[in-house]
Amino acid sequence: MTSNIKIAALIVGAGSGTRLGGNIPKQYQLIDHECSFAKCIKFFEDHPKVSKTIAVFSNKHESLFKEKCTLSSNTETVLGGTDRMSSVRNGLNKLSVDEPDFVIIHDAARPFLKEALVDTIISKLSSYEGVIPILKISDTVKRLDGRHIQKTVDRSLYGRAQTPQGFKFSSILEAYKTLKGSNQTDDAEFLENMGSTILHITGNEDLFKITYEKDMERARLMAKTSAETRVGIGYDVHQLVDGATLVLCGIKIPFNKSLAGHSDADVALHALTDALLGAIGIGDIGDHFPPTEKEWSGISSSTFVEFAVEAIKHKNARIINADLTLICEKPKLSPFKEQMVKRVAGLLQVTPSQVNVKATTTEGLGSMGRKEGIAANAIVSIEIPTS
């Protein structure tokens, strides 16, 4: 498959989701720190072979969607229809303005997508009109006649269909246009009814659909057991020089000296940035913002923290807490700690209760004791998926 092939993802989440129960539809209920819809969007936004993502939601849930789902510039939205099929059709019509070669259609209530499975679907689409994941049936299968058993059937002839399902875009669009009055339960059935050959690949049990409360319980347990806690540590020190601007934790502190540095020399945010980067193992602040580059001269250190936070989000991780210690003899920092906590919490996109800022001295010992500079330690803990 050549690199100029265009692949789009269509995530369908316009259903009412009432069978699960609760005050809001299932696709918006939190599994951990994210809902199922948000996890699906994030997966396809991060997939290197998917160039565009379309999220389909109900106009009744517009405020919920905006609250629960954050979108990148490559993701667009479409309002759904009265049923799943009309919602998919709306999404396909949106994509037809700039037709992709292939489209991957996925239910927003199946949050545990697997990159290897999606890659397999994509790799097969050049040879088939459609490719879908199927799970084998291990139980004995009976054909029913009302309340009675009619006969036992050969279970090897049957399978449980899942999403994501991949299609040649022109084929699935034509199928939806041709079979407007149909009410199929999945997208592949449209092509089946037109005589197209659909390839099935081995599905994954983790791709279950959240429908009932027991499914949500399973999803939350999976999210909890498939994540690990990591810790990052940062340290920085800057020299005090003559000046009139001192910035710590993004707060301007009245003082007759400044910190020397290439940026605004906010030693606290530098230590925090290193802790964040360290927690996800992507180097340190100097790797991403070299002090030799003029671009970063005089820039606010909040830029560095924001970069690190986005890097953490792209790994589908979340910040649990941050603890900072500022070390200096002067100025006295206690009056500013509350402001610092609020500023850092804002940068980290967490609540103030998840941030702690402390200030201490070295009791007159060493360079800090001689009032030659200010140092900072930062420790950050995050929760990150293991797969």
N, C-alpha and C positions, 0 to 999 in steps of 0.2 A: 504494500500500500504506500503510495507516494505521499510526501510531506505536504503537498498542496491540497490534499483532501480536506473538505470542510465537514466537521462533525458538530452537531448541535444536541443539546440535552433538553428534554421537555419534561418538567416535573409537574404532576397533576395533583393539586391539593385543594380543589374547590368543593369537596364533599362536606356534608353536615357533620359526619363523624359522631353521631349520637349514640351508637350502640355501646361505645365505651363508657358513657356516662360522664359526669363532671359538668362544670359550668361553661367550658369552651370546647370546641372540636378537638378530636384526638391529635391532629397534626400540629396543634399549637400547645399542647400540654407538655410541660417540661419533663425530659427524661433525666437529665442531669442539670447542667447549666444551659442547655439548649433544647429546643423542641425538635421533633422529627423532621418537620419541613425545613428548618434551618440547617440541620445536619445534611440533608440531601442537597440543598443548594450549595453548601460549602464544599461538599465532595466534588461536584461537577465543576464548580469554579476553579478548584485546585487541580483538576485532572489535566495533564499536559496536552492531551489530544482533543479536548473539547474546547471549541473556540467561542461558543455562545450557549447561554443557558436561558431558557424561558420558564418562568414560574407562573403557574395558573392557579388563581385563587378566586374565591367567591366575593362578590361586591358586598355581601353581608359581613364579611370578615376583614375588610380592608384595613381597619385600624389595628386589628390583631396581627395581621400580616406585617404591617409596618413596625409594630412594637417588637415582634418576636424574630423577624428575619432581617439581617443586614445583607445588602447586595453589593457586588462589585460592579464596575463599569461595563462588564461583559454580560451582565444579567438583565433581562427585560421581563416585564410582567404583562399578563393578559388576564382579563376577567373570564371566569368560567361560565358554563352554561347550566342548563337545568339538570343534566346528568353527566356522567363521566365521559361518555362518547362525544357529547357536544363541547365539553371542556377541551378534550384532546383536539377536536376539529378546530376550535378557536386558536389553539396553540399552533397547529400546523399552518393555518392561514396566516398567522403572524410570521412564521418562518418563511413562508412562500415569497415574501417580499424580496428576500435575499437567500435563495434556496441553498441549503447545505447539501452535501452529497448523501450524508447519512444522518439519521436522527435516532436518539436513544430515549425511549419513553419510560418514565418511572413513576411509581406511586409515592406520594409524599409521606405515606404512613409506613414505609419500609426504610428505616434509618441506617441500617448497618450494611452499607454498600461495600463491595470488595473490588479494589482496583484490578486485581488479576482477572476477575470474572468479566469486568467491563472491557478490559484489554482483549480478552478472548472473543467477546462479541464483535468488537471493532475489527479484529483480524479476519473474521469470517465473512464480513458483510460484502466484500468484493465478489464473493462467489454465490451469495444467496440473497433473496429478496428480504428475508428476515431471519433473525437469530434470537432464540429465547432460552432462558434457563429453565430446566425441568428437574424436579425431584422425583426419584423413584418412590413407588408406594410399597411399603414393607408389610402392611396389613393385608389380610385376605379381603378381596373386594366382592361384594354381593350386588346383584341387580335387584332392585326393589319393585314391588307391585303393591302400592299402598302400604298396609301394615305387614305384608307378608314378603317372604324371600322368594324371588322368582328363580334365580340361579346364581351360581358362582361364576365369575368371569376371570379371564386371564389377566392378572394384574400387570404382567410385563407389557401389555398393550396400552397401558395408561400411565399418566404422570401428572404431577401437580405443577402447574405453570406459575412462574414468578415474574417479577420485574426486577431490573430493567430489561426491556426488550428493544432490540436494535433492528432498524429497517433502512432500506434504500429509501431516501426521502420521496422521490418521485413516485415510487410504488405505493407507499402507505398513504400519500396524499391522494392519489388517484382512487385508491380503495375507499377512502372516507367520502370522496365525492360521489362515487358510484353507488355506495350502499348507505345512502343518507337515512333511510327509514329503519335501519337495523339497530338492534340493541344488544351488541355483543358484550361479553364480560371481560374480554381483554382485547388488545389491539391486533395481535397476531391472527385472531379469528377473521378479521376483515380480509386479510390476504388469503387465508385458507379458503374462504368462500369464493375467491376469484381464481382458485386453482394454482396459486403460487406455492413453491416449495419452501418450507420453513425448516431451518436447521434447529435442532435442540442440542444444547450443551448441558453439562452437569451443573445444577443449581447449588445453592448453599443454604443450609438450615438457618443461618443467621439472617437471611433475607426475609424472615417472616413479616407478615403484615400486622400492624397493631390494629386490632378490631375490638377486642374485649378487655376488661380490666386485667385478666390474667396475662394478656399479651403485654400490657404496659408494665406490669410487675416484672415480667421476664426482661423487658427492655431496660428497665432501671437497674436490675441486677447485673445484666451484661455490661452496662455502661460503668457500673461501679467496679466490677471485677476485671474489666479490660483497660483500666487506667492505673497509672502509678504516680506517686508523688516524687517530685524532684526538687532539689534545693540549689540555688545559685548564690554565690558570695562575691561581693564587689568591694574594692578598696581604692581610695584615691586621696591625694594630698596636693595642695597648691600653696604656693608661697604668697604671703601678704606683702603688698607693695603700696606705695603712696597712691591714693585715688579717692574717689567719692562714691563708688558704686560697689556694693557687695550683694551678691545674689546667692541664696541658699534655698534649696528645695523650690526654686522658682519664685521665691519671695524676696523683694528688695529689703535689705536690712540697713537701717541708718548706721553709718560707721565712717571713720575718717581714713579707712584703707580699703583696697580692693584686692581681689585674688588675681594673680597673674595666670594667663592661659590663652590658648588660641581662640576658644569660643568665649562664652561669657564666664567661663571658669567656675561654673556652679559645681563645686566638688561633690555635693550630696547627690545631685542627679547623675553625675558621672559614675559614682560608685553604684547607684541604683541601676543604671544602664548596663554596667558590667555584670551585675547580679542577674538581671533578666536574660541577657545573652548567654550567660553561663548556664542557666537552668535548662536551656534548650540546646546547648552545645554548639553555638555558632560564633565562637571567638570572643573578641572583646571590642570595646568602643573604638580603639585605634585601627582595627581591621576594617571597619565600616566607615569611619570618619577620620581619616588620617590627618594629623595636625600639620602636615606639609602641604595640604590642599587649601587654597585661598577661599574656596567655596564655603568652608566652615568657620572662617574668621569672624569673630564677634557674634556668631549665631547663638540663639537661645538654646540652652541644653535640653529644653523640653522636646526639641526636635529629635534628639537621640533616644529619649525615653519612648516617644510615640512610635519611632521606628521599631524598637524592641518589642513593644506591646503588639504591634501589628504582626511581627514575626511569630510571636507566641500564638496569636489567634489563627494564623495560617497553618499552624501545626495542630489546630483544633484543641489547644490546651487552654487552661484558665488559670488566672492568678489567684492563689489562696490568700496570701498575706505578704506584707513587706515590713521589714523592721530596719530602721536607719539609726545610726549613732553618729553624731557630729562631735568632733574633738577639737576644742580650742579654749584658750584662756579668756579671750575677748573677741567679739562682743558677747554680752549675756543673751542667750538665745531662748530662754524659757518663755518670755512674753510672746514669742512668734511661733511656738510649736503648734498651736491649734491651726493657725493659718497654713503652716507647712503641711500638716496632715491632710487638710482639705485639698490643697493644691496637688499633692502627690496622688491622693485618691482619685482626683479628676483625671490626671494623666494616665493612671493605671486602669481607669474605668471600673473601679471597685468602690465599695462604700468606705467611709472614713474609719469604720470599726475594723477594717482589714489592714489598716496602716498604723504604724507606730513610729514616732520620731523622738529620739532621746538626745540629750546634750550632756557632755561631761568634759572634764579637764584632765591634764596629766599631772596635776598637783605641782606645777612648776618644773617638771622634768622634761628634758629633751627639747627638740626644736619647737614643739607645740607649746611647751612650758615657757619658752623664751619668746613666745608670741610671734614666731617667724612664719607661721602658716596655719592652715585649717585642714584637718583630715576628716574623712568620712568612711564608715563601714556600712554596708548594706547586705541584708540577707533576704532572699525572696524564695517562697515556696510556690510551686505550681502543680497542677494536676494535668497529666498528659496521657492520651490514649497509647496503649502498648501495641496496637495494631491499626 
